[in-house]
Amino acid sequence: MPRTRKPRITPEEFDKLPAGGLIGVADTAAVCRVSESTAWRWIARGILPGTIEGTGKLNVGQVRRRLAWQGGKE
């Protein structure tokens, strides 16, 4: 089983973050309610936006837009 980091944020807390903020992959996975390895696969496939070079983090606003778009597709 892949090792995952304990998320530091809940989906409710994610909603309160500023759009220009940064969020780690473990926290993004928690917000999406998937494993961290699934979140990395989604990043590789373009389902989630890529990490910002040098930080390993994702832009909160981009994640929100992508999740809203994915939710509207279903």
Distance bins in CASP14 RR format, pairs under 12 A and 6 or more apart:
PFRMAT RR
TARGET T0000
AUTHOR 0000-0000-0000
RMODE 2
METHOD distances of the structure
MODEL  1
1 35 0 0 0 0 1 0 0 0 0 0 0
1 36 0 0 0 0 0 1 0 0 0 0 0
1 37 0 0 0 0 1 0 0 0 0 0 0
2 26 0 0 0 0 0 1 0 0 0 0 0
2 29 0 0 0 0 0 1 0 0 0 0 0
2 34 0 0 0 0 0 1 0 0 0 0 0
2 35 1 0 0 1 0 0 0 0 0 0 0
2 36 1 0 0 1 0 0 0 0 0 0 0
2 37 1 0 1 0 0 0 0 0 0 0 0
2 38 0 0 0 0 1 0 0 0 0 0 0
2 39 0 0 0 0 0 1 0 0 0 0 0
2 40 0 0 0 0 1 0 0 0 0 0 0
2 41 0 0 0 0 0 1 0 0 0 0 0
3 26 0 0 0 0 0 1 0 0 0 0 0
3 35 0 0 0 0 0 1 0 0 0 0 0
3 36 0 0 0 0 1 0 0 0 0 0 0
3 37 0 0 0 0 1 0 0 0 0 0 0
4 25 0 0 0 0 1 0 0 0 0 0 0
4 26 1 0 0 1 0 0 0 0 0 0 0
4 27 0 0 0 0 0 1 0 0 0 0 0
4 28 0 0 0 0 0 1 0 0 0 0 0
4 29 1 0 0 1 0 0 0 0 0 0 0
4 30 0 0 0 0 1 0 0 0 0 0 0
4 34 0 0 0 0 0 1 0 0 0 0 0
4 35 1 0 0 1 0 0 0 0 0 0 0
4 36 1 0 1 0 0 0 0 0 0 0 0
4 37 1 0 0 1 0 0 0 0 0 0 0
4 38 0 0 0 0 0 1 0 0 0 0 0
4 39 0 0 0 0 1 0 0 0 0 0 0
4 40 0 0 0 0 0 1 0 0 0 0 0
5 24 0 0 0 0 1 0 0 0 0 0 0
5 25 0 0 0 0 1 0 0 0 0 0 0
5 26 1 1 0 0 0 0 0 0 0 0 0
5 27 0 0 0 0 1 0 0 0 0 0 0
5 28 0 0 0 0 0 1 0 0 0 0 0
5 29 0 0 0 0 1 0 0 0 0 0 0
5 30 0 0 0 0 1 0 0 0 0 0 0
5 35 0 0 0 0 0 1 0 0 0 0 0
5 36 1 0 0 1 0 0 0 0 0 0 0
5 37 0 0 0 0 0 1 0 0 0 0 0
5 39 0 0 0 0 0 1 0 0 0 0 0
6 26 1 0 0 1 0 0 0 0 0 0 0
6 27 0 0 0 0 1 0 0 0 0 0 0
6 29 0 0 0 0 0 1 0 0 0 0 0
6 30 0 0 0 0 1 0 0 0 0 0 0
6 36 0 0 0 0 0 1 0 0 0 0 0
7 13 0 0 0 0 1 0 0 0 0 0 0
7 14 0 0 0 0 1 0 0 0 0 0 0
7 23 0 0 0 0 1 0 0 0 0 0 0
7 24 0 0 0 0 1 0 0 0 0 0 0
7 25 0 0 0 0 1 0 0 0 0 0 0
7 26 1 0 1 0 0 0 0 0 0 0 0
7 27 1 0 1 0 0 0 0 0 0 0 0
7 28 0 0 0 0 1 0 0 0 0 0 0
7 29 1 0 0 1 0 0 0 0 0 0 0
7 30 1 1 0 0 0 0 0 0 0 0 0
7 31 1 0 0 1 0 0 0 0 0 0 0
7 32 0 0 0 0 0 1 0 0 0 0 0
7 33 0 0 0 0 0 1 0 0 0 0 0
7 34 0 0 0 0 0 1 0 0 0 0 0
7 35 0 0 0 0 0 1 0 0 0 0 0
7 36 0 0 0 0 1 0 0 0 0 0 0
7 39 0 0 0 0 0 1 0 0 0 0 0
8 14 0 0 0 0 0 1 0 0 0 0 0
8 17 0 0 0 0 0 1 0 0 0 0 0
8 23 0 0 0 0 1 0 0 0 0 0 0
8 24 0 0 0 0 1 0 0 0 0 0 0
8 25 0 0 0 0 0 1 0 0 0 0 0
8 26 1 0 0 1 0 0 0 0 0 0 0
8 27 1 0 1 0 0 0 0 0 0 0 0
8 28 0 0 0 0 0 1 0 0 0 0 0
8 29 0 0 0 0 0 1 0 0 0 0 0
8 30 0 0 0 0 1 0 0 0 0 0 0
8 31 0 0 0 0 0 1 0 0 0 0 0
9 15 0 0 0 0 0 1 0 0 0 0 0
9 16 0 0 0 0 1 0 0 0 0 0 0
9 17 1 0 0 1 0 0 0 0 0 0 0
9 21 0 0 0 0 0 1 0 0 0 0 0
9 22 0 0 0 0 0 1 0 0 0 0 0
9 23 1 0 0 1 0 0 0 0 0 0 0
9 24 0 0 0 0 1 0 0 0 0 0 0
9 25 0 0 0 0 0 1 0 0 0 0 0
9 26 0 0 0 0 1 0 0 0 0 0 0
9 27 1 0 1 0 0 0 0 0 0 0 0
9 28 0 0 0 0 1 0 0 0 0 0 0
9 29 0 0 0 0 0 1 0 0 0 0 0
9 30 1 0 0 1 0 0 0 0 0 0 0
9 31 1 0 0 1 0 0 0 0 0 0 0
9 32 0 0 0 0 0 1 0 0 0 0 0
9 60 0 0 0 0 0 1 0 0 0 0 0
9 63 0 0 0 0 0 1 0 0 0 0 0
10 16 0 0 0 0 1 0 0 0 0 0 0
10 17 0 0 0 0 0 1 0 0 0 0 0
10 27 0 0 0 0 1 0 0 0 0 0 0
10 30 1 0 0 1 0 0 0 0 0 0 0
10 31 0 0 0 0 1 0 0 0 0 0 0
10 33 0 0 0 0 0 1 0 0 0 0 0
11 17 0 0 0 0 0 1 0 0 0 0 0
11 23 0 0 0 0 0 1 0 0 0 0 0
11 27 0 0 0 0 1 0 0 0 0 0 0
11 28 0 0 0 0 0 1 0 0 0 0 0
11 29 0 0 0 0 0 1 0 0 0 0 0
11 30 1 0 0 1 0 0 0 0 0 0 0
11 31 1 0 1 0 0 0 0 0 0 0 0
11 32 0 0 0 0 1 0 0 0 0 0 0
11 33 1 0 0 1 0 0 0 0 0 0 0
11 34 0 0 0 0 0 1 0 0 0 0 0
11 63 0 0 0 0 0 1 0 0 0 0 0
11 64 0 0 0 0 0 1 0 0 0 0 0
11 67 0 0 0 0 0 1 0 0 0 0 0
12 30 0 0 0 0 0 1 0 0 0 0 0
12 31 0 0 0 0 1 0 0 0 0 0 0
13 23 0 0 0 0 0 1 0 0 0 0 0
13 27 0 0 0 0 1 0 0 0 0 0 0
13 30 0 0 0 0 1 0 0 0 0 0 0
13 31 0 0 0 0 1 0 0 0 0 0 0
13 60 0 0 0 0 0 1 0 0 0 0 0
14 21 0 0 0 0 0 1 0 0 0 0 0
14 23 1 0 0 1 0 0 0 0 0 0 0
14 24 0 0 0 0 0 1 0 0 0 0 0
14 27 1 0 0 1 0 0 0 0 0 0 0
14 28 0 0 0 0 1 0 0 0 0 0 0
14 29 0 0 0 0 0 1 0 0 0 0 0
14 30 0 0 0 0 1 0 0 0 0 0 0
14 31 1 0 1 0 0 0 0 0 0 0 0
14 32 0 0 0 0 1 0 0 0 0 0 0
14 33 0 0 0 0 0 1 0 0 0 0 0
14 58 0 0 0 0 0 1 0 0 0 0 0
14 60 1 0 0 1 0 0 0 0 0 0 0
14 61 0 0 0 0 0 1 0 0 0 0 0
14 63 0 0 0 0 1 0 0 0 0 0 0
14 64 0 0 0 0 1 0 0 0 0 0 0
14 67 0 0 0 0 1 0 0 0 0 0 0
15 23 0 0 0 0 0 1 0 0 0 0 0
15 31 0 0 0 0 1 0 0 0 0 0 0
15 60 0 0 0 0 1 0 0 0 0 0 0
15 61 0 0 0 0 0 1 0 0 0 0 0
15 63 0 0 0 0 0 1 0 0 0 0 0
15 64 0 0 0 0 1 0 0 0 0 0 0
15 67 0 0 0 0 0 1 0 0 0 0 0
15 68 0 0 0 0 0 1 0 0 0 0 0
16 23 0 0 0 0 0 1 0 0 0 0 0
16 31 0 0 0 0 0 1 0 0 0 0 0
16 60 0 0 0 0 0 1 0 0 0 0 0
16 64 0 0 0 0 0 1 0 0 0 0 0
17 23 1 0 0 1 0 0 0 0 0 0 0
17 24 0 0 0 0 0 1 0 0 0 0 0
17 27 0 0 0 0 1 0 0 0 0 0 0
17 28 0 0 0 0 0 1 0 0 0 0 0
17 31 0 0 0 0 1 0 0 0 0 0 0
17 57 0 0 0 0 0 1 0 0 0 0 0
17 58 0 0 0 0 0 1 0 0 0 0 0
17 59 0 0 0 0 0 1 0 0 0 0 0
17 60 1 0 1 0 0 0 0 0 0 0 0
17 61 0 0 0 0 1 0 0 0 0 0 0
17 63 0 0 0 0 1 0 0 0 0 0 0
17 64 0 0 0 0 1 0 0 0 0 0 0
18 59 0 0 0 0 0 1 0 0 0 0 0
18 60 1 0 0 1 0 0 0 0 0 0 0
18 61 0 0 0 0 1 0 0 0 0 0 0
18 64 0 0 0 0 0 1 0 0 0 0 0
19 59 1 0 0 1 0 0 0 0 0 0 0
19 60 1 0 1 0 0 0 0 0 0 0 0
19 61 1 0 1 0 0 0 0 0 0 0 0
19 62 0 0 0 0 1 0 0 0 0 0 0
19 63 0 0 0 0 1 0 0 0 0 0 0
19 64 1 0 0 1 0 0 0 0 0 0 0
19 65 0 0 0 0 1 0 0 0 0 0 0
20 52 0 0 0 0 0 1 0 0 0 0 0
20 57 0 0 0 0 0 1 0 0 0 0 0
20 58 0 0 0 0 0 1 0 0 0 0 0
20 59 1 0 0 1 0 0 0 0 0 0 0
20 60 1 0 1 0 0 0 0 0 0 0 0
20 61 1 0 0 1 0 0 0 0 0 0 0
20 62 0 0 0 0 1 0 0 0 0 0 0
20 63 0 0 0 0 0 1 0 0 0 0 0
20 64 0 0 0 0 1 0 0 0 0 0 0
20 65 0 0 0 0 0 1 0 0 0 0 0
21 27 0 0 0 0 0 1 0 0 0 0 0
21 52 0 0 0 0 0 1 0 0 0 0 0
21 55 0 0 0 0 0 1 0 0 0 0 0
21 57 0 0 0 0 1 0 0 0 0 0 0
21 58 0 0 0 0 1 0 0 0 0 0 0
21 59 1 0 0 1 0 0 0 0 0 0 0
21 60 1 0 1 0 0 0 0 0 0 0 0
21 61 1 0 0 1 0 0 0 0 0 0 0
21 62 0 0 0 0 1 0 0 0 0 0 0
21 63 0 0 0 0 1 0 0 0 0 0 0
21 64 0 0 0 0 0 1 0 0 0 0 0
22 28 0 0 0 0 0 1 0 0 0 0 0
22 49 0 0 0 0 0 1 0 0 0 0 0
22 50 0 0 0 0 0 1 0 0 0 0 0
22 51 0 0 0 0 1 0 0 0 0 0 0
22 52 1 0 0 1 0 0 0 0 0 0 0
22 54 0 0 0 0 0 1 0 0 0 0 0
22 55 1 0 0 1 0 0 0 0 0 0 0
22 56 0 0 0 0 1 0 0 0 0 0 0
22 57 1 1 0 0 0 0 0 0 0 0 0
22 58 1 0 0 1 0 0 0 0 0 0 0
22 59 1 0 0 1 0 0 0 0 0 0 0
22 60 1 0 0 1 0 0 0 0 0 0 0
22 61 0 0 0 0 1 0 0 0 0 0 0
22 62 0 0 0 0 0 1 0 0 0 0 0
22 63 0 0 0 0 1 0 0 0 0 0 0
23 29 0 0 0 0 0 1 0 0 0 0 0
23 30 0 0 0 0 1 0 0 0 0 0 0
23 31 1 0 0 1 0 0 0 0 0 0 0
23 32 0 0 0 0 0 1 0 0 0 0 0
23 39 0 0 0 0 0 1 0 0 0 0 0
23 48 0 0 0 0 0 1 0 0 0 0 0
23 49 0 0 0 0 0 1 0 0 0 0 0
23 50 0 0 0 0 0 1 0 0 0 0 0
23 51 0 0 0 0 0 1 0 0 0 0 0
23 52 0 0 0 0 0 1 0 0 0 0 0
23 55 0 0 0 0 0 1 0 0 0 0 0
23 56 0 0 0 0 0 1 0 0 0 0 0
23 57 1 0 0 1 0 0 0 0 0 0 0
23 58 1 0 1 0 0 0 0 0 0 0 0
23 59 1 0 0 1 0 0 0 0 0 0 0
23 60 1 0 1 0 0 0 0 0 0 0 0
23 61 0 0 0 0 1 0 0 0 0 0 0
23 62 0 0 0 0 1 0 0 0 0 0 0
23 63 1 0 0 1 0 0 0 0 0 0 0
23 64 0 0 0 0 1 0 0 0 0 0 0
23 67 0 0 0 0 0 1 0 0 0 0 0
24 30 0 0 0 0 1 0 0 0 0 0 0
24 31 0 0 0 0 1 0 0 0 0 0 0
24 32 0 0 0 0 0 1 0 0 0 0 0
24 36 0 0 0 0 1 0 0 0 0 0 0
24 39 0 0 0 0 1 0 0 0 0 0 0
24 40 0 0 0 0 0 1 0 0 0 0 0
24 43 0 0 0 0 0 1 0 0 0 0 0
24 48 0 0 0 0 0 1 0 0 0 0 0
24 49 0 0 0 0 0 1 0 0 0 0 0
24 50 0 0 0 0 0 1 0 0 0 0 0
24 51 1 0 0 1 0 0 0 0 0 0 0
24 52 0 0 0 0 1 0 0 0 0 0 0
24 55 0 0 0 0 1 0 0 0 0 0 0
24 56 1 0 0 1 0 0 0 0 0 0 0
24 57 1 0 1 0 0 0 0 0 0 0 0
24 58 1 0 0 1 0 0 0 0 0 0 0
24 59 0 0 0 0 0 1 0 0 0 0 0
24 60 0 0 0 0 1 0 0 0 0 0 0
24 63 0 0 0 0 1 0 0 0 0 0 0
25 31 0 0 0 0 0 1 0 0 0 0 0
25 32 0 0 0 0 0 1 0 0 0 0 0
25 34 0 0 0 0 0 1 0 0 0 0 0
25 35 0 0 0 0 0 1 0 0 0 0 0
25 36 1 0 1 0 0 0 0 0 0 0 0
25 37 0 0 0 0 1 0 0 0 0 0 0
25 38 0 0 0 0 0 1 0 0 0 0 0
25 39 1 0 1 0 0 0 0 0 0 0 0
25 40 1 0 0 1 0 0 0 0 0 0 0
25 41 0 0 0 0 0 1 0 0 0 0 0
25 42 0 0 0 0 1 0 0 0 0 0 0
25 43 1 0 0 1 0 0 0 0 0 0 0
25 44 0 0 0 0 0 1 0 0 0 0 0
25 48 0 0 0 0 1 0 0 0 0 0 0
25 49 0 0 0 0 0 1 0 0 0 0 0
25 50 0 0 0 0 1 0 0 0 0 0 0
25 51 1 0 0 1 0 0 0 0 0 0 0
25 52 0 0 0 0 0 1 0 0 0 0 0
25 55 0 0 0 0 0 1 0 0 0 0 0
25 56 1 0 0 1 0 0 0 0 0 0 0
25 57 1 0 0 1 0 0 0 0 0 0 0
25 58 1 0 0 1 0 0 0 0 0 0 0
25 63 0 0 0 0 0 1 0 0 0 0 0
26 32 0 0 0 0 0 1 0 0 0 0 0
26 34 0 0 0 0 0 1 0 0 0 0 0
26 35 0 0 0 0 1 0 0 0 0 0 0
26 36 1 0 1 0 0 0 0 0 0 0 0
26 37 0 0 0 0 0 1 0 0 0 0 0
26 38 0 0 0 0 0 1 0 0 0 0 0
26 39 1 0 0 1 0 0 0 0 0 0 0
26 40 0 0 0 0 0 1 0 0 0 0 0
26 56 0 0 0 0 0 1 0 0 0 0 0
26 57 0 0 0 0 0 1 0 0 0 0 0
26 58 0 0 0 0 0 1 0 0 0 0 0
27 33 0 0 0 0 0 1 0 0 0 0 0
27 34 0 0 0 0 0 1 0 0 0 0 0
27 36 0 0 0 0 1 0 0 0 0 0 0
27 39 0 0 0 0 1 0 0 0 0 0 0
27 56 0 0 0 0 0 1 0 0 0 0 0
27 57 0 0 0 0 1 0 0 0 0 0 0
27 58 0 0 0 0 1 0 0 0 0 0 0
27 60 0 0 0 0 1 0 0 0 0 0 0
27 63 0 0 0 0 1 0 0 0 0 0 0
28 34 0 0 0 0 1 0 0 0 0 0 0
28 35 0 0 0 0 0 1 0 0 0 0 0
28 36 0 0 0 0 1 0 0 0 0 0 0
28 38 0 0 0 0 0 1 0 0 0 0 0
28 39 1 0 1 0 0 0 0 0 0 0 0
28 40 0 0 0 0 1 0 0 0 0 0 0
28 42 0 0 0 0 1 0 0 0 0 0 0
28 43 0 0 0 0 1 0 0 0 0 0 0
28 47 0 0 0 0 0 1 0 0 0 0 0
28 48 1 0 0 1 0 0 0 0 0 0 0
28 49 0 0 0 0 1 0 0 0 0 0 0
28 50 0 0 0 0 0 1 0 0 0 0 0
28 51 0 0 0 0 1 0 0 0 0 0 0
28 56 0 0 0 0 0 1 0 0 0 0 0
28 57 0 0 0 0 1 0 0 0 0 0 0
28 58 1 0 1 0 0 0 0 0 0 0 0
28 59 0 0 0 0 0 1 0 0 0 0 0
28 60 0 0 0 0 1 0 0 0 0 0 0
28 61 0 0 0 0 0 1 0 0 0 0 0
28 62 0 0 0 0 0 1 0 0 0 0 0
28 63 1 0 1 0 0 0 0 0 0 0 0
28 64 0 0 0 0 0 1 0 0 0 0 0
28 66 0 0 0 0 0 1 0 0 0 0 0
28 67 0 0 0 0 1 0 0 0 0 0 0
29 35 1 0 0 1 0 0 0 0 0 0 0
29 36 1 0 1 0 0 0 0 0 0 0 0
29 37 0 0 0 0 1 0 0 0 0 0 0
29 38 1 0 0 1 0 0 0 0 0 0 0
29 39 1 1 0 0 0 0 0 0 0 0 0
29 40 0 0 0 0 1 0 0 0 0 0 0
29 41 0 0 0 0 0 1 0 0 0 0 0
29 42 0 0 0 0 1 0 0 0 0 0 0
29 43 0 0 0 0 0 1 0 0 0 0 0
29 48 0 0 0 0 1 0 0 0 0 0 0
29 58 0 0 0 0 0 1 0 0 0 0 0
29 63 0 0 0 0 0 1 0 0 0 0 0
30 36 0 0 0 0 1 0 0 0 0 0 0
30 38 0 0 0 0 0 1 0 0 0 0 0
30 39 0 0 0 0 1 0 0 0 0 0 0
30 63 0 0 0 0 0 1 0 0 0 0 0
31 39 0 0 0 0 1 0 0 0 0 0 0
31 42 0 0 0 0 0 1 0 0 0 0 0
31 48 0 0 0 0 0 1 0 0 0 0 0
31 58 0 0 0 0 0 1 0 0 0 0 0
31 60 0 0 0 0 1 0 0 0 0 0 0
31 61 0 0 0 0 0 1 0 0 0 0 0
31 63 1 0 0 1 0 0 0 0 0 0 0
31 64 0 0 0 0 1 0 0 0 0 0 0
31 66 0 0 0 0 0 1 0 0 0 0 0
31 67 1 0 0 1 0 0 0 0 0 0 0
32 38 1 0 0 1 0 0 0 0 0 0 0
32 39 1 0 0 1 0 0 0 0 0 0 0
32 40 0 0 0 0 0 1 0 0 0 0 0
32 41 0 0 0 0 0 1 0 0 0 0 0
32 42 1 0 0 1 0 0 0 0 0 0 0
32 43 0 0 0 0 0 1 0 0 0 0 0
32 47 0 0 0 0 1 0 0 0 0 0 0
32 48 1 0 0 1 0 0 0 0 0 0 0
32 58 0 0 0 0 0 1 0 0 0 0 0
32 63 0 0 0 0 1 0 0 0 0 0 0
32 64 0 0 0 0 0 1 0 0 0 0 0
32 66 0 0 0 0 1 0 0 0 0 0 0
32 67 1 0 0 1 0 0 0 0 0 0 0
32 70 0 0 0 0 1 0 0 0 0 0 0
32 71 0 0 0 0 0 1 0 0 0 0 0
33 39 0 0 0 0 0 1 0 0 0 0 0
33 67 0 0 0 0 0 1 0 0 0 0 0
34 40 0 0 0 0 0 1 0 0 0 0 0
34 41 0 0 0 0 1 0 0 0 0 0 0
34 42 1 0 0 1 0 0 0 0 0 0 0
34 43 0 0 0 0 0 1 0 0 0 0 0
34 47 0 0 0 0 0 1 0 0 0 0 0
34 48 0 0 0 0 1 0 0 0 0 0 0
34 67 0 0 0 0 0 1 0 0 0 0 0
34 70 0 0 0 0 0 1 0 0 0 0 0
35 41 0 0 0 0 1 0 0 0 0 0 0
35 42 0 0 0 0 0 1 0 0 0 0 0
36 42 0 0 0 0 0 1 0 0 0 0 0
36 43 0 0 0 0 0 1 0 0 0 0 0
36 48 0 0 0 0 0 1 0 0 0 0 0
37 43 0 0 0 0 0 1 0 0 0 0 0
37 44 0 0 0 0 0 1 0 0 0 0 0
38 44 0 0 0 0 0 1 0 0 0 0 0
38 45 0 0 0 0 0 1 0 0 0 0 0
38 47 0 0 0 0 1 0 0 0 0 0 0
38 48 0 0 0 0 1 0 0 0 0 0 0
39 45 0 0 0 0 0 1 0 0 0 0 0
39 46 0 0 0 0 0 1 0 0 0 0 0
39 47 0 0 0 0 1 0 0 0 0 0 0
39 48 1 0 0 1 0 0 0 0 0 0 0
39 49 0 0 0 0 0 1 0 0 0 0 0
39 50 0 0 0 0 0 1 0 0 0 0 0
39 51 0 0 0 0 0 1 0 0 0 0 0
39 56 0 0 0 0 0 1 0 0 0 0 0
39 58 0 0 0 0 1 0 0 0 0 0 0
39 63 0 0 0 0 1 0 0 0 0 0 0
39 66 0 0 0 0 0 1 0 0 0 0 0
39 67 0 0 0 0 0 1 0 0 0 0 0
40 46 0 0 0 0 0 1 0 0 0 0 0
40 47 0 0 0 0 0 1 0 0 0 0 0
40 48 0 0 0 0 1 0 0 0 0 0 0
40 50 0 0 0 0 0 1 0 0 0 0 0
40 51 0 0 0 0 1 0 0 0 0 0 0
40 56 0 0 0 0 0 1 0 0 0 0 0
40 58 0 0 0 0 0 1 0 0 0 0 0
41 47 0 0 0 0 1 0 0 0 0 0 0
41 48 0 0 0 0 1 0 0 0 0 0 0
42 48 1 0 1 0 0 0 0 0 0 0 0
42 49 0 0 0 0 1 0 0 0 0 0 0
42 50 0 0 0 0 1 0 0 0 0 0 0
42 51 0 0 0 0 0 1 0 0 0 0 0
42 58 0 0 0 0 0 1 0 0 0 0 0
42 63 0 0 0 0 0 1 0 0 0 0 0
42 66 0 0 0 0 1 0 0 0 0 0 0
42 67 0 0 0 0 0 1 0 0 0 0 0
42 70 0 0 0 0 1 0 0 0 0 0 0
43 49 1 0 0 1 0 0 0 0 0 0 0
43 50 1 0 1 0 0 0 0 0 0 0 0
43 51 1 0 0 1 0 0 0 0 0 0 0
43 52 0 0 0 0 0 1 0 0 0 0 0
43 56 0 0 0 0 1 0 0 0 0 0 0
43 57 0 0 0 0 0 1 0 0 0 0 0
43 58 1 0 0 1 0 0 0 0 0 0 0
43 62 0 0 0 0 0 1 0 0 0 0 0
43 63 0 0 0 0 0 1 0 0 0 0 0
43 66 0 0 0 0 0 1 0 0 0 0 0
44 50 0 0 0 0 1 0 0 0 0 0 0
44 51 0 0 0 0 0 1 0 0 0 0 0
45 66 0 0 0 0 0 1 0 0 0 0 0
45 70 0 0 0 0 0 1 0 0 0 0 0
46 58 0 0 0 0 0 1 0 0 0 0 0
46 62 0 0 0 0 0 1 0 0 0 0 0
46 63 0 0 0 0 0 1 0 0 0 0 0
46 66 0 0 0 0 1 0 0 0 0 0 0
46 69 0 0 0 0 0 1 0 0 0 0 0
46 70 0 0 0 0 0 1 0 0 0 0 0
47 58 0 0 0 0 0 1 0 0 0 0 0
47 63 0 0 0 0 0 1 0 0 0 0 0
47 66 1 0 0 1 0 0 0 0 0 0 0
47 67 0 0 0 0 1 0 0 0 0 0 0
47 69 0 0 0 0 1 0 0 0 0 0 0
47 70 1 0 0 1 0 0 0 0 0 0 0
47 71 0 0 0 0 0 1 0 0 0 0 0
47 73 0 0 0 0 0 1 0 0 0 0 0
48 57 0 0 0 0 0 1 0 0 0 0 0
48 58 1 0 0 1 0 0 0 0 0 0 0
48 59 0 0 0 0 0 1 0 0 0 0 0
48 60 0 0 0 0 0 1 0 0 0 0 0
48 61 0 0 0 0 0 1 0 0 0 0 0
48 62 0 0 0 0 1 0 0 0 0 0 0
48 63 1 0 0 1 0 0 0 0 0 0 0
48 64 0 0 0 0 0 1 0 0 0 0 0
48 65 0 0 0 0 0 1 0 0 0 0 0
48 66 1 0 1 0 0 0 0 0 0 0 0
48 67 0 0 0 0 1 0 0 0 0 0 0
48 69 0 0 0 0 0 1 0 0 0 0 0
48 70 0 0 0 0 1 0 0 0 0 0 0
49 56 0 0 0 0 0 1 0 0 0 0 0
49 57 0 0 0 0 0 1 0 0 0 0 0
49 58 1 0 1 0 0 0 0 0 0 0 0
49 59 1 0 0 1 0 0 0 0 0 0 0
49 60 0 0 0 0 0 1 0 0 0 0 0
49 61 0 0 0 0 1 0 0 0 0 0 0
49 62 1 0 1 0 0 0 0 0 0 0 0
49 63 1 0 0 1 0 0 0 0 0 0 0
49 64 0 0 0 0 0 1 0 0 0 0 0
49 65 0 0 0 0 1 0 0 0 0 0 0
49 66 1 0 1 0 0 0 0 0 0 0 0
49 67 0 0 0 0 0 1 0 0 0 0 0
49 69 0 0 0 0 0 1 0 0 0 0 0
49 70 0 0 0 0 0 1 0 0 0 0 0
50 56 0 0 0 0 1 0 0 0 0 0 0
50 57 0 0 0 0 1 0 0 0 0 0 0
50 58 1 0 0 1 0 0 0 0 0 0 0
50 59 0 0 0 0 1 0 0 0 0 0 0
50 62 0 0 0 0 1 0 0 0 0 0 0
50 63 0 0 0 0 1 0 0 0 0 0 0
50 66 0 0 0 0 1 0 0 0 0 0 0
51 57 1 0 0 1 0 0 0 0 0 0 0
51 58 1 0 1 0 0 0 0 0 0 0 0
51 59 0 0 0 0 1 0 0 0 0 0 0
51 62 0 0 0 0 0 1 0 0 0 0 0
51 63 0 0 0 0 0 1 0 0 0 0 0
52 58 1 0 0 1 0 0 0 0 0 0 0
52 59 1 0 0 1 0 0 0 0 0 0 0
52 60 0 0 0 0 0 1 0 0 0 0 0
52 61 0 0 0 0 0 1 0 0 0 0 0
52 62 0 0 0 0 1 0 0 0 0 0 0
52 63 0 0 0 0 0 1 0 0 0 0 0
53 59 0 0 0 0 0 1 0 0 0 0 0
57 63 0 0 0 0 0 1 0 0 0 0 0
58 64 0 0 0 0 0 1 0 0 0 0 0
58 65 0 0 0 0 0 1 0 0 0 0 0
58 66 0 0 0 0 1 0 0 0 0 0 0
58 67 0 0 0 0 0 1 0 0 0 0 0
59 65 0 0 0 0 1 0 0 0 0 0 0
59 66 0 0 0 0 0 1 0 0 0 0 0
60 66 0 0 0 0 0 1 0 0 0 0 0
60 67 0 0 0 0 0 1 0 0 0 0 0
61 67 0 0 0 0 1 0 0 0 0 0 0
61 68 0 0 0 0 1 0 0 0 0 0 0
61 69 0 0 0 0 0 1 0 0 0 0 0
62 68 0 0 0 0 0 1 0 0 0 0 0
62 69 0 0 0 0 0 1 0 0 0 0 0
63 69 0 0 0 0 0 1 0 0 0 0 0
63 70 0 0 0 0 0 1 0 0 0 0 0
64 70 0 0 0 0 0 1 0 0 0 0 0
64 71 0 0 0 0 0 1 0 0 0 0 0
65 71 0 0 0 0 0 1 0 0 0 0 0
65 72 0 0 0 0 0 1 0 0 0 0 0
66 72 0 0 0 0 0 1 0 0 0 0 0
66 73 0 0 0 0 0 1 0 0 0 0 0
67 73 0 0 0 0 0 1 0 0 0 0 0
67 74 0 0 0 0 0 1 0 0 0 0 0
68 74 0 0 0 0 0 1 0 0 0 0 0
END
